[in-house]
């Protein structure tokens, strides 16, 4: 017969507090999204003499599309800005905040 353990496993319903490195990664992704939005806005402000390639779309829709593109680009790491920012700033974190093996 197998003995039943009286100790309960550490099952907590509270969300795990993010580490400093996880917070840094999130902030770097948010910064990349802001940067991409500004790049798209600057590119869109350029006037090459003809209409928008998408025709006469509502400006709100264009901004929403650009915002979503910026979010996707930052979350997937397609441009790599967030990764570079995170790696550079990780050196400033306390030693116990970086994962073993470094960045």
C-alpha positions in Angstrom: 0.0 0.0 0.0 1.3 3.5 -0.8 1.5 6.1 1.9 -0.4 9.3 1.4 1.7 12.4 1.8 0.3 14.9 4.3 2.3 17.8 2.8 0.5 19.8 0.2 2.3 20.9 -2.9 2.8 24.6 -3.3 -0.2 25.4 -5.4 -1.0 29.1 -5.4 -3.7 30.8 -7.3 -1.9 34.2 -7.0 0.0 35.3 -10.1 3.7 34.9 -9.9 5.4 38.3 -9.5 7.5 39.1 -12.6 11.3 39.2 -12.2 13.2 42.4 -12.9 14.4 40.8 -16.2 10.8 40.0 -17.2 9.8 43.6 -16.4 12.7 44.9 -18.5 11.7 42.6 -21.4 8.2 43.9 -21.3 9.3 47.6 -21.1 11.7 47.0 -24.1 8.9 45.5 -26.2 6.6 48.5 -25.3 9.4 50.9 -26.3 9.9 49.1 -29.6 6.1 49.3 -30.3 6.2 53.1 -29.6 9.3 53.5 -31.9 7.7 51.5 -34.7 4.5 53.6 -34.4 6.5 56.8 -34.7 8.4 55.4 -37.7 5.1 54.5 -39.5 3.6 57.9 -38.7 6.7 59.7 -40.1 6.6 57.6 -43.2 2.9 58.2 -43.7 3.5 61.9 -43.3 5.8 61.9 -46.4 4.0 63.1 -49.5 5.1 61.7 -52.8 2.5 63.4 -54.8 -0.2 60.7 -55.0 -2.8 59.2 -52.7 -2.2 56.7 -50.0 -1.6 53.2 -51.5 -4.7 52.0 -49.7 -6.9 54.7 -51.2 -9.0 57.1 -49.2 -9.2 55.1 -46.0 -10.5 56.6 -42.8 -7.5 58.1 -40.9 -8.7 56.3 -37.7 -8.5 52.9 -39.4 -5.0 53.7 -40.8 -3.8 54.6 -37.3 -5.4 51.5 -35.8 -3.7 49.3 -38.5 -0.3 51.0 -37.8 -0.8 50.5 -34.0 -1.6 46.8 -34.5 1.3 46.3 -36.8 3.7 47.9 -34.2 2.3 45.7 -31.5 2.8 42.5 -33.6 6.3 43.6 -34.6 7.4 44.2 -31.0 5.8 41.0 -29.6 7.3 38.8 -32.3 10.7 40.4 -32.2 10.7 40.8 -35.9 12.8 44.0 -35.9 15.0 43.0 -32.9 15.0 46.4 -31.2 13.5 45.2 -28.0 16.0 42.3 -27.7 18.9 44.7 -28.2 17.5 47.2 -25.7 16.9 44.4 -23.1 20.4 42.9 -23.6 22.0 46.3 -23.2 20.1 47.3 -20.1 20.3 43.9 -18.5 23.9 44.7 -17.5 22.5 47.4 -15.2 20.3 44.9 -13.3 21.4 43.4 -10.0 23.3 40.1 -10.4 20.4 38.1 -8.9 17.9 39.6 -11.4 19.6 38.1 -14.5 19.0 34.5 -15.4 21.9 32.1 -14.9 24.3 32.1 -17.7 23.8 35.8 -18.4 21.9 37.4 -21.3 
